[in-house]
Amino acid sequence: MLKANRKVTSLLKEGVIWSEMHKLAEEIILTGLLELGCVKGDVKEMIEKRVGYLFMPHGLGHLMGIDVHDVGGYLKDTPPRNTKPGLRNLRCGRCLEDGMVLTVEPGCYFIPFLWEEGAKLVGIDNSYLNMERLKDFA
């Protein structure tokens, strides 16, 4: 997760789209899982098919302000909330602006329920998962 955090943090600037940073974090996490033999296949395809949700079921981070979890991630005239698994959990879908403060909190969780039952519930193809290898981490 440190690698995902550092990469995303290094790219944050005005004009960056927060949901793209979330997908970048997923790409880094899925690449690591591929190297460990936990997933199989093409990482870009896994991102498109939302396989990253099965390991990072939360958003990348959130706005900071007067409240710890500040509101303002979905305002009038900003992109609407994405409805795809994982992306619908983002607390912000905006293009970053100068002066915005956000947390960067990627995570990789090994939750067997998500790999099987959760995948079915949200329509994610779990054939990308190497269940035998994942058991080593659960």
Helices and strands as residue ranges (DSSP letters): H 2-11, H 18-35, H 43-48, G 51-54, G 87-89, H 112-113, I 114-118, H 119-122, G 126-128, H 131-134
